[in-house]
């Protein structure tokens, strides 16, 4: 696992939802009991962009926010982190919000979709793909039109330009346009996907009950080339369709798992952009996730490659 | 000013928006800076219903909430206050939310319209109007379809049934359907309005710059029978088109003006239902508003009639 960090890293185009998370301050059994909420700039694409930037990878964020204080605040926040916001559209709907309960079990949430699904192509779509190696796509833009139509065009463009497509298959029926078969649509998309990183939960929502091995098989069967299935405390199962590998979770001291998924993606992209195979890249992802899980303050930037590499090679965080 | 409280009071049908207000805990210059928000069950129709109930007037609330934790919580809150929720529809959109900054100047707000504008007629619309004297309408349902279509039918029904129409002309362009002339629509509605209670701000948003006297004239000119123009610290200007009267604000100690408008309506309705003329009824309204302004805890029920009457007759709160 050697870095070629002398070269200029290629970019990652991230297509997805910028959200305001309103998370209850109190632990509650039911979201309706929560009285006080804290506002976060969120949505995994936003977090991913910030993480990538801290690893010196240039994110190209294609997203929509509303023409309101939350949208303006979000853009300001990204700019403070030196992230290019030129492809972020100001749409004619409020910035999308998710109300979330803090819970020791599964958090409840209310998604209030607004600007996020009004995703449109930029005036010159080719300009998105300058020096780009990967197109990162979450399930949110696929769930509703016009974002879905935009995503479909981008998928075609990426394929033509040899940009590899990575999918966050975070499918939830609650988010999907009623009457549109989201599961069938995602399966159809999978044939052009270079890498998908599902969680067990994501897999369950798409395929129903199954074992980790079965889920990996299913993603491959629909055409996903590389599958990185995260297993929570059990680590991660990685498969390129010929070989598979299980690696344990590196975090020793679980403080808060929030943001672990986005951190994982960042380490993974770092590795892939260095030319690592999916197994070594996923180890870096696992290391970044472990770092995030062990830090309560989610605004701490990810450590640089050399440190992630140490975590990954030692297979533990300390 | 004598009460006929031995009789059973007639009801008030309230048509409008049930909202979740998320108000910033901190005072901020710009809403985008606010980090922590407190959740309130709000929307003036909800507050009005609670206030009326505390004065032993039965509110009939026609409204829509979402099939989510906020909607469920709102219904539970109304039920705890023994308010009939049978005409509140569970709609296929999230419960509407307004994000508001706490500010010493004019608060900023982001309205996130969802269930509130999906207002529909109940299966048996006549059942709404049993023993009803007034139909109370805010501008929110008029601002968007299908709520607007529902409101138009209710206005016609009310006119046929000799139910008097009271309008809260809280028009704001930001809330209105783009391309629909809200000002023209409100003016058209006014011909069937028995009583409107605008603030100076409302009047400005509908008619542009003007003096209080001119605003009263304008409301009358479009057909409003009785105008109760609230002037903030300057009290209230009341006109039945022939006579007008100015009464000063009764509050001596301004703690927080939140909820004053809804309290005013409640006292006003109480007076009108007792057969008072608009001047005496508005004095009770002014008394209820003063009570609300002097109490920081907005969940304190309004005092009963005898106490409001004392405040109104003394023209002061202590």
Interface residues (C-beta under 8 A of the other chain):
Chain A: X22 X25 X30 X31 X32 X33 X34 X35 X36 X37 X38 X39 X66 X68 X69 X70 X72 X73 X76 X94 X95 X97 X99 X101 X108 X110 X111 X112 X114 X178
Chain B: X22 X25 X30 X31 X32 X33 X34 X35 X36 X37 X38 X39 X66 X68 X69 X70 X72 X73 X76 X92 X94 X95 X97 X99 X101 X108 X110 X111 X112 X114
